Amino acid sequence: MPEPADDHETLEFLREAIRDITDAPVEEVGPDARLAALGNWSSLAALRLLTTIEDSLGVWLDLREYLAVETVGELDTALRDARQTNDESS
């Protein structure tokens, strides 16, 4: 997957990655979608998504914060915050 260039693309990246991991229709993977309510969501799916984010974007999320995220929108915000922190550190 290509690296997102802006906030909208970050959400689209997440939606597509979650769709690929869970087989949930992308229409169900909106900002308000609860990750735990998605079909095929499990601890393994959560770890696969985290690995996808890290491998594709080079962004590392705090594991405790990541596991506390409940919705796609919250994950989008956490990812953008982590990317901004990484950019400021560079």
N, C-alpha and C positions, 0 to 999 in steps of 0.2 A: 504494500500500500504506500502511496506517496505521502510525504510529510505534509500536514495541513499548513496552509499559509496564513490563515486568519481564524477568528473565533468560530465563524460559521462552518468552516472546513474542519475544525477540531470536532465539532458535534457530529458532522457527517462521517468523519473517520471513526468515531466511537460507535455510531449507529451501524456502520458496515461491519466493523470488527465484532460487535455483539451479535449481529445477524449471522456472521460466518461461524461463530463459536456455538451459538444456541439454536440456529436454524429458525429463529423467530422472524416472522415477516417484518421487514424494515418499517412498515407502517405502525407496528406496535412498539417500536423502539424510539419513542419521542422523549423529550426532556423530562416529562413527568412520569415516565414508565419506571416502575419499581423493579429493580434488578431481580429480586427474589421471586417476583411474580411471573417472570418470563419463563416460557417453556424451556426445559433442559438446563435451567440455571442451577448450578451446584458449586461447591467449593472448588472443584476441578475447573469448572468454567471460569470462575473468578480468577484463579491463578493463570489460566490460559490468557485471559484478557489482560491481566497485569503484565505478563510476559510479552504479549503482542505490543502493548503500549511502550514498554521499555525497549524492545528490539526495533520497532518501527520508528519511534520518535526519539529514542535516546533520552527519555525523561524518566526519572526514577521517582516514584511516589512513596511516601512513608506508608509502610504496610498497615499499621494501625489505623491511620486516617483512611486509607483505601478500603479496608474492610468495614469501616463505619459508614461509608457512602451507601445510600439507599436507592437513589434514583440516577438515571442517566444524566440529568441536568446537574446534579451534585458532583458526579464524576467529571463532567465537562468542566465545571468550575475548578475542581481540584487539579485537573490536568493543566488548565490554563494558568492557574496560580503557580504550579510547579515549573512550567515552562518559563514564566516570567522570572521566577527566582533564579532558574538556571541561566537565563539571559543576563540578569543583573550581576551574577557571579563571574561571568566570562569577561 
